[in-house]
Amino acid sequence: MRIGEVLALSIKDIDYKENTIIISKTLTRDEHDKTILGDTTKTENS
């Protein structure tokens, strides 16, 4: 996992019954150093 993906985790992303973690969001910063919670872990160019 990338650091932005780890920081974006919430309790609902953890499934204790299945022992899985769902990685669906990421934290990044924009050009003004503002934190943004992204809806995806990939960029458009990825």
All heavy atoms as TSV, in Angstrom:
chain	resi	resn	atom	element	x	y	z
A	1	MET	N	N	0.842	-1.182	0.000
A	1	MET	CA	C	0.000	0.000	0.000
A	1	MET	C	C	0.885	1.243	0.000
A	1	MET	O	O	1.911	1.290	0.658
A	1	MET	CB	C	-0.909	0.001	1.224
A	1	MET	CG	C	-1.980	-1.052	1.176
A	1	MET	SD	S	-2.958	-1.230	2.701
A	1	MET	CE	C	-3.516	0.392	2.985
A	2	ARG	N	N	0.422	2.241	-0.720
A	2	ARG	CA	C	1.097	3.538	-0.717
A	2	ARG	C	C	0.665	4.320	0.522
A	2	ARG	O	O	-0.399	4.083	1.074
A	2	ARG	CB	C	0.721	4.313	-1.976
A	2	ARG	CG	C	1.178	3.640	-3.251
A	2	ARG	CD	C	0.603	4.369	-4.463
A	2	ARG	NE	N	0.922	3.674	-5.682
A	2	ARG	CZ	C	0.110	2.824	-6.299
A	2	ARG	NH1	N	-1.080	2.557	-5.811
A	2	ARG	NH2	N	0.492	2.242	-7.411
A	3	ILE	N	N	1.477	5.272	0.951
A	3	ILE	CA	C	1.193	6.032	2.171
A	3	ILE	C	C	-0.141	6.768	2.063
A	3	ILE	O	O	-0.909	6.825	3.024
A	3	ILE	CB	C	2.354	6.993	2.533
A	3	ILE	CG1	C	2.140	7.595	3.914
A	3	ILE	CG2	C	2.523	8.065	1.479
A	3	ILE	CD1	C	2.242	6.621	5.037
A	4	GLY	N	N	-0.470	7.321	0.907
A	4	GLY	CA	C	-1.747	8.007	0.726
A	4	GLY	C	C	-2.931	7.072	0.861
A	4	GLY	O	O	-3.995	7.447	1.352
A	5	GLU	N	N	-2.758	5.814	0.438
A	5	GLU	CA	C	-3.822	4.818	0.572
A	5	GLU	C	C	-4.012	4.418	2.032
A	5	GLU	O	O	-5.143	4.249	2.491
A	5	GLU	CB	C	-3.492	3.600	-0.281
A	5	GLU	CG	C	-3.479	3.896	-1.758
A	5	GLU	CD	C	-2.847	2.810	-2.599
A	5	GLU	OE1	O	-2.161	1.915	-2.049
A	5	GLU	OE2	O	-3.033	2.855	-3.820
A	6	VAL	N	N	-2.921	4.288	2.752
A	6	VAL	CA	C	-2.995	3.948	4.182
A	6	VAL	C	C	-3.700	5.060	4.950
A	6	VAL	O	O	-4.584	4.805	5.781
A	6	VAL	CB	C	-1.591	3.699	4.764
A	6	VAL	CG1	C	-1.655	3.557	6.277
A	6	VAL	CG2	C	-0.955	2.484	4.138
A	7	LEU	N	N	-3.338	6.298	4.662
A	7	LEU	CA	C	-3.929	7.428	5.376
A	7	LEU	C	C	-5.409	7.618	5.061
A	7	LEU	O	O	-6.142	8.209	5.851
A	7	LEU	CB	C	-3.157	8.705	5.047
A	7	LEU	CG	C	-1.717	8.732	5.563
A	7	LEU	CD1	C	-0.990	9.943	5.006
A	7	LEU	CD2	C	-1.689	8.720	7.073
A	8	ALA	N	N	-5.860	7.119	3.918
A	8	ALA	CA	C	-7.258	7.273	3.526
A	8	ALA	C	C	-8.159	6.155	4.051
A	8	ALA	O	O	-9.376	6.200	3.877
A	8	ALA	CB	C	-7.363	7.343	1.999
A	9	LEU	N	N	-7.586	5.156	4.708
A	9	LEU	CA	C	-8.395	4.040	5.214
A	9	LEU	C	C	-9.364	4.501	6.297
A	9	LEU	O	O	-9.049	5.366	7.105
A	9	LEU	CB	C	-7.508	2.948	5.803
A	9	LEU	CG	C	-6.742	2.080	4.828
A	9	LEU	CD1	C	-5.831	1.136	5.596
A	9	LEU	CD2	C	-7.676	1.308	3.920
A	10	SER	N	N	-10.525	3.881	6.312
A	10	SER	CA	C	-11.483	4.097	7.392
A	10	SER	C	C	-11.901	2.727	7.925
A	10	SER	O	O	-11.596	1.689	7.334
A	10	SER	CB	C	-12.706	4.873	6.896
A	10	SER	OG	O	-13.420	4.121	5.947
A	11	ILE	N	N	-12.593	2.715	9.023
A	11	ILE	CA	C	-12.986	1.457	9.663
A	11	ILE	C	C	-13.861	0.607	8.741
A	11	ILE	O	O	-13.801	-0.615	8.774
A	11	ILE	CB	C	-13.664	1.722	11.032
A	11	ILE	CG1	C	-13.774	0.433	11.833
A	11	ILE	CG2	C	-15.018	2.360	10.853
A	11	ILE	CD1	C	-12.465	-0.078	12.329
A	12	LYS	N	N	-14.644	1.246	7.886
A	12	LYS	CA	C	-15.523	0.482	6.983
A	12	LYS	C	C	-14.746	-0.215	5.864
A	12	LYS	O	O	-15.301	-1.071	5.183
A	12	LYS	CB	C	-16.609	1.377	6.394
A	12	LYS	CG	C	-16.101	2.443	5.485
A	12	LYS	CD	C	-17.232	3.289	4.960
A	12	LYS	CE	C	-16.659	4.357	4.042
A	12	LYS	NZ	N	-17.690	5.153	3.435
A	13	ASP	N	N	-13.474	0.107	5.694
A	13	ASP	CA	C	-12.641	-0.547	4.683
A	13	ASP	C	C	-12.058	-1.870	5.174
A	13	ASP	O	O	-11.454	-2.596	4.402
A	13	ASP	CB	C	-11.486	0.372	4.266
A	13	ASP	CG	C	-11.969	1.621	3.561
A	13	ASP	OD1	O	-12.948	1.528	2.800
A	13	ASP	OD2	O	-11.377	2.688	3.785
A	14	ILE	N	N	-12.232	-2.184	6.440
A	14	ILE	CA	C	-11.664	-3.395	7.027
A	14	ILE	C	C	-12.768	-4.414	7.267
A	14	ILE	O	O	-13.765	-4.121	7.923
A	14	ILE	CB	C	-10.935	-3.074	8.341
A	14	ILE	CG1	C	-9.839	-2.047	8.087
A	14	ILE	CG2	C	-10.378	-4.347	8.966
A	14	ILE	CD1	C	-9.224	-1.477	9.328
A	15	ASP	N	N	-12.584	-5.607	6.709
A	15	ASP	CA	C	-13.533	-6.704	6.885
A	15	ASP	C	C	-12.875	-7.738	7.798
A	15	ASP	O	O	-12.010	-8.507	7.358
A	15	ASP	CB	C	-13.895	-7.321	5.536
A	15	ASP	CG	C	-14.963	-8.389	5.643
A	15	ASP	OD1	O	-15.160	-8.955	6.735
A	15	ASP	OD2	O	-15.609	-8.664	4.617
A	16	TYR	N	N	-13.255	-7.736	9.052
A	16	TYR	CA	C	-12.640	-8.631	10.025
A	16	TYR	C	C	-13.049	-10.086	9.819
A	16	TYR	O	O	-12.288	-10.994	10.136
A	16	TYR	CB	C	-12.983	-8.190	11.453
A	16	TYR	CG	C	-12.317	-6.889	11.825
A	16	TYR	CD1	C	-13.020	-5.691	11.805
A	16	TYR	CD2	C	-10.981	-6.852	12.184
A	16	TYR	CE1	C	-12.410	-4.492	12.133
A	16	TYR	CE2	C	-10.354	-5.666	12.515
A	16	TYR	CZ	C	-11.069	-4.497	12.495
A	16	TYR	OH	O	-10.455	-3.316	12.806
A	17	LYS	N	N	-14.226	-10.318	9.278
A	17	LYS	CA	C	-14.674	-11.695	9.035
A	17	LYS	C	C	-13.875	-12.355	7.926
A	17	LYS	O	O	-13.530	-13.526	8.006
A	17	LYS	CB	C	-16.161	-11.713	8.685
A	17	LYS	CG	C	-17.056	-11.335	9.834
A	17	LYS	CD	C	-18.509	-11.342	9.436
A	17	LYS	CE	C	-19.352	-10.845	10.585
A	17	LYS	NZ	N	-20.763	-10.689	10.207
A	18	GLU	N	N	-13.590	-11.594	6.868
A	18	GLU	CA	C	-12.840	-12.121	5.726
A	18	GLU	C	C	-11.338	-11.834	5.816
A	18	GLU	O	O	-10.572	-12.264	4.955
A	18	GLU	CB	C	-13.382	-11.524	4.425
A	18	GLU	CG	C	-14.815	-11.896	4.120
A	18	GLU	CD	C	-14.985	-13.384	3.852
A	18	GLU	OE1	O	-14.089	-13.984	3.231
A	18	GLU	OE2	O	-16.024	-13.937	4.266
A	19	ASN	N	N	-10.933	-11.068	6.846
A	19	ASN	CA	C	-9.531	-10.670	7.013
A	19	ASN	C	C	-8.993	-9.955	5.775
A	19	ASN	O	O	-7.929	-10.288	5.250
A	19	ASN	CB	C	-8.644	-11.860	7.374
A	19	ASN	CG	C	-8.938	-12.395	8.746
A	19	ASN	OD1	O	-9.176	-11.634	9.670
A	19	ASN	ND2	N	-8.941	-13.706	8.873
A	20	THR	N	N	-9.754	-8.979	5.292
A	20	THR	CA	C	-9.356	-8.225	4.110
A	20	THR	C	C	-9.449	-6.726	4.374
A	20	THR	O	O	-10.172	-6.282	5.259
A	20	THR	CB	C	-10.237	-8.555	2.895
A	20	THR	OG1	O	-11.597	-8.292	3.237
A	20	THR	CG2	C	-10.104	-10.004	2.473
A	21	ILE	N	N	-8.690	-5.999	3.584
A	21	ILE	CA	C	-8.752	-4.538	3.589
A	21	ILE	C	C	-9.059	-4.097	2.166
A	21	ILE	O	O	-8.401	-4.544	1.218
A	21	ILE	CB	C	-7.419	-3.922	4.054
A	21	ILE	CG1	C	-7.111	-4.343	5.489
A	21	ILE	CG2	C	-7.457	-2.400	3.929
A	21	ILE	CD1	C	-5.744	-3.908	5.973
A	22	ILE	N	N	-10.021	-3.224	2.005
A	22	ILE	CA	C	-10.396	-2.717	0.692
A	22	ILE	C	C	-9.753	-1.349	0.511
A	22	ILE	O	O	-9.991	-0.428	1.284
A	22	ILE	CB	C	-11.928	-2.619	0.555
A	22	ILE	CG1	C	-12.530	-4.006	0.702
A	22	ILE	CG2	C	-12.310	-1.980	-0.770
A	22	ILE	CD1	C	-14.011	-4.031	0.847
A	23	ILE	N	N	-8.921	-1.243	-0.510
A	23	ILE	CA	C	-8.222	0.008	-0.803
A	23	ILE	C	C	-8.939	0.671	-1.969
A	23	ILE	O	O	-8.843	0.224	-3.108
A	23	ILE	CB	C	-6.746	-0.261	-1.152
A	23	ILE	CG1	C	-6.093	-1.028	-0.021
A	23	ILE	CG2	C	-6.026	1.047	-1.449
A	23	ILE	CD1	C	-4.799	-1.670	-0.382
A	24	SER	N	N	-9.683	1.736	-1.666
A	24	SER	CA	C	-10.488	2.369	-2.709
A	24	SER	C	C	-10.305	3.879	-2.786
A	24	SER	O	O	-10.861	4.514	-3.671
A	24	SER	CB	C	-11.970	2.062	-2.466
A	24	SER	OG	O	-12.358	2.559	-1.193
A	25	LYS	N	N	-9.523	4.443	-1.861
A	25	LYS	CA	C	-9.339	5.897	-1.822
A	25	LYS	C	C	-7.871	6.209	-1.570
A	25	LYS	O	O	-7.104	5.350	-1.168
A	25	LYS	CB	C	-10.174	6.505	-0.703
A	25	LYS	CG	C	-11.665	6.295	-0.828
A	25	LYS	CD	C	-12.427	6.832	0.350
A	25	LYS	CE	C	-12.208	6.135	1.647
A	25	LYS	NZ	N	-12.570	4.752	1.779
A	26	THR	N	N	-7.508	7.461	-1.782
A	26	THR	CA	C	-6.153	7.908	-1.480
A	26	THR	C	C	-6.160	9.368	-1.070
A	26	THR	O	O	-7.060	10.120	-1.464
A	26	THR	CB	C	-5.210	7.686	-2.684
A	26	THR	OG1	O	-3.879	7.923	-2.273
A	26	THR	CG2	C	-5.575	8.566	-3.846
A	27	LEU	N	N	-5.206	9.747	-0.254
A	27	LEU	CA	C	-5.029	11.144	0.117
A	27	LEU	C	C	-3.892	11.736	-0.706
A	27	LEU	O	O	-2.834	11.122	-0.847
A	27	LEU	CB	C	-4.661	11.283	1.595
A	27	LEU	CG	C	-5.777	11.173	2.614
A	27	LEU	CD1	C	-5.214	11.385	4.011
A	27	LEU	CD2	C	-6.875	12.152	2.356
A	28	THR	N	N	-4.120	12.914	-1.258
A	28	THR	CA	C	-3.090	13.629	-2.000
A	28	THR	C	C	-3.162	15.102	-1.627
A	28	THR	O	O	-4.051	15.516	-0.890
A	28	THR	CB	C	-3.291	13.488	-3.525
A	28	THR	OG1	O	-4.593	13.954	-3.859
A	28	THR	CG2	C	-3.135	12.059	-3.977
A	29	ARG	N	N	-2.238	15.881	-2.160
A	29	ARG	CA	C	-2.242	17.328	-1.944
A	29	ARG	C	C	-2.267	18.027	-3.292
A	29	ARG	O	O	-1.619	17.585	-4.225
A	29	ARG	CB	C	-1.019	17.773	-1.158
A	29	ARG	CG	C	-1.031	17.280	0.272
A	29	ARG	CD	C	0.045	17.980	1.085
A	29	ARG	NE	N	0.071	17.483	2.431
A	29	ARG	CZ	C	-0.631	18.010	3.423
A	29	ARG	NH1	N	-1.395	19.051	3.222
A	29	ARG	NH2	N	-0.557	17.504	4.635
A	30	ASP	N	N	-3.009	19.124	-3.362
A	30	ASP	CA	C	-3.054	19.881	-4.607
A	30	ASP	C	C	-1.936	20.917	-4.645
A	30	ASP	O	O	-1.077	20.964	-3.763
A	30	ASP	CB	C	-4.431	20.524	-4.818
A	30	ASP	CG	C	-4.759	21.623	-3.821
A	30	ASP	OD1	O	-3.875	22.017	-3.017
A	30	ASP	OD2	O	-5.904	22.107	-3.846
A	31	GLU	N	N	-1.930	21.753	-5.669
A	31	GLU	CA	C	-0.854	22.733	-5.847
A	31	GLU	C	C	-0.833	23.805	-4.771
A	31	GLU	O	O	0.151	24.515	-4.601
A	31	GLU	CB	C	-0.949	23.390	-7.236
A	31	GLU	CG	C	-2.219	24.167	-7.486
A	31	GLU	CD	C	-3.385	23.315	-7.983
A	31	GLU	OE1	O	-3.234	22.097	-8.154
A	31	GLU	OE2	O	-4.463	23.883	-8.201
A	32	HIS	N	N	-1.923	23.921	-3.996
A	32	HIS	CA	C	-2.007	24.882	-2.889
A	32	HIS	C	C	-1.774	24.210	-1.538
A	32	HIS	O	O	-2.058	24.789	-0.501
A	32	HIS	CB	C	-3.364	25.589	-2.900
A	32	HIS	CG	C	-3.658	26.268	-4.191
A	32	HIS	ND1	N	-2.990	27.385	-4.634
A	32	HIS	CD2	C	-4.547	25.956	-5.166
A	32	HIS	CE1	C	-3.455	27.746	-5.804
A	32	HIS	NE2	N	-4.404	26.889	-6.155
A	33	ASP	N	N	-1.280	22.973	-1.566
A	33	ASP	CA	C	-0.977	22.180	-0.373
A	33	ASP	C	C	-2.231	21.813	0.427
A	33	ASP	O	O	-2.163	21.559	1.627
A	33	ASP	CB	C	0.046	22.888	0.513
A	33	ASP	CG	C	0.879	21.911	1.321
A	33	ASP	OD1	O	1.118	20.796	0.817
A	33	ASP	OD2	O	1.287	22.257	2.437
A	34	LYS	N	N	-3.377	21.786	-0.243
A	34	LYS	CA	C	-4.634	21.388	0.377
A	34	LYS	C	C	-4.793	19.871	0.238
A	34	LYS	O	O	-4.545	19.309	-0.827
A	34	LYS	CB	C	-5.802	22.101	-0.305
A	34	LYS	CG	C	-7.148	21.752	0.272
A	34	LYS	CD	C	-8.257	22.486	-0.443
A	34	LYS	CE	C	-9.604	22.018	0.069
A	34	LYS	NZ	N	-10.700	22.601	-0.680
A	35	THR	N	N	-5.199	19.194	1.311
A	35	THR	CA	C	-5.388	17.753	1.292
A	35	THR	C	C	-6.677	17.395	0.570
A	35	THR	O	O	-7.728	17.978	0.820
A	35	THR	CB	C	-5.427	17.190	2.728
A	35	THR	OG1	O	-4.223	17.560	3.393
A	35	THR	CG2	C	-5.560	15.688	2.727
A	36	ILE	N	N	-6.575	16.402	-0.315
A	36	ILE	CA	C	-7.716	15.957	-1.106
A	36	ILE	C	C	-7.892	14.459	-0.909
A	36	ILE	O	O	-6.932	13.695	-1.016
A	36	ILE	CB	C	-7.491	16.234	-2.605
A	36	ILE	CG1	C	-7.313	17.729	-2.840
A	36	ILE	CG2	C	-8.639	15.685	-3.436
A	36	ILE	CD1	C	-6.854	18.054	-4.234
A	37	LEU	N	N	-9.118	14.039	-0.619
A	37	LEU	CA	C	-9.450	12.620	-0.531
A	37	LEU	C	C	-9.972	12.194	-1.891
A	37	LEU	O	O	-11.052	12.607	-2.312
A	37	LEU	CB	C	-10.506	12.363	0.553
A	37	LEU	CG	C	-10.959	10.920	0.720
A	37	LEU	CD1	C	-9.791	10.031	1.105
A	37	LEU	CD2	C	-12.059	10.827	1.749
A	38	GLY	N	N	-9.187	11.381	-2.598
A	38	GLY	CA	C	-9.561	10.947	-3.930
A	38	GLY	C	C	-10.473	9.740	-3.890
A	38	GLY	O	O	-10.396	8.919	-2.992
A	39	ASP	N	N	-11.318	9.637	-4.916
A	39	ASP	CA	C	-12.260	8.525	-5.014
A	39	ASP	C	C	-11.646	7.270	-5.630
A	39	ASP	O	O	-12.281	6.238	-5.700
A	39	ASP	CB	C	-13.466	8.924	-5.862
A	39	ASP	CG	C	-14.304	9.986	-5.187
A	39	ASP	OD1	O	-14.275	10.064	-3.954
A	39	ASP	OD2	O	-14.987	10.736	-5.903
A	40	THR	N	N	-10.418	7.386	-6.090
A	40	THR	CA	C	-9.756	6.259	-6.732
A	40	THR	C	C	-8.296	6.255	-6.321
A	40	THR	O	O	-7.765	7.254	-5.853
A	40	THR	CB	C	-9.886	6.359	-8.266
A	40	THR	OG1	O	-9.232	5.239	-8.857
A	40	THR	CG2	C	-9.317	7.641	-8.801
A	41	THR	N	N	-7.642	5.119	-6.495
A	41	THR	CA	C	-6.229	5.015	-6.139
A	41	THR	C	C	-5.324	5.247	-7.337
A	41	THR	O	O	-4.118	5.325	-7.184
A	41	THR	CB	C	-5.905	3.634	-5.541
A	41	THR	OG1	O	-6.229	2.637	-6.496
A	41	THR	CG2	C	-6.680	3.411	-4.263
A	42	LYS	N	N	-5.898	5.362	-8.523
A	42	LYS	CA	C	-5.117	5.553	-9.748
A	42	LYS	C	C	-5.414	6.906	-10.364
A	42	LYS	O	O	-6.513	7.431	-10.233
A	42	LYS	CB	C	-5.454	4.471	-10.780
A	42	LYS	CG	C	-5.116	3.069	-10.346
A	42	LYS	CD	C	-3.643	2.858	-10.418
A	42	LYS	CE	C	-3.295	1.419	-10.111
A	42	LYS	NZ	N	-1.911	1.130	-10.249
A	43	THR	N	N	-4.429	7.448	-11.050
A	43	THR	CA	C	-4.654	8.676	-11.800
A	43	THR	C	C	-5.176	8.332	-13.190
A	43	THR	O	O	-5.152	7.169	-13.607
A	43	THR	CB	C	-3.342	9.475	-11.948
A	43	THR	OG1	O	-2.427	8.695	-12.720
A	43	THR	CG2	C	-2.740	9.811	-10.604
A	44	GLU	N	N	-5.630	9.315	-13.937
A	44	GLU	CA	C	-6.134	9.068	-15.284
A	44	GLU	C	C	-5.043	8.523	-16.192
A	44	GLU	O	O	-5.321	7.759	-17.104
A	44	GLU	CB	C	-6.693	10.361	-15.869
A	44	GLU	CG	C	-7.968	10.809	-15.214
A	44	GLU	CD	C	-8.514	12.084	-15.807
A	44	GLU	OE1	O	-8.119	12.450	-16.939
A	44	GLU	OE2	O	-9.341	12.720	-15.154
A	45	ASN	N	N	-3.795	8.889	-15.947
A	45	ASN	CA	C	-2.684	8.435	-16.791
A	45	ASN	C	C	-2.161	7.054	-16.413
A	45	ASN	O	O	-1.336	6.506	-17.136
A	45	ASN	CB	C	-1.537	9.443	-16.728
A	45	ASN	CG	C	-1.907	10.771	-17.343
A	45	ASN	OD1	O	-2.701	10.821	-18.273
A	45	ASN	ND2	N	-1.351	11.845	-16.818
A	46	SER	N	N	-2.621	6.495	-15.308
A	46	SER	CA	C	-2.091	5.193	-14.856
A	46	SER	C	C	-2.627	4.049	-15.678
A	46	SER	O	O	-3.730	3.831	-15.889
A	46	SER	CB	C	-2.437	4.954	-13.398
A	46	SER	OG	O	-1.779	5.873	-12.595
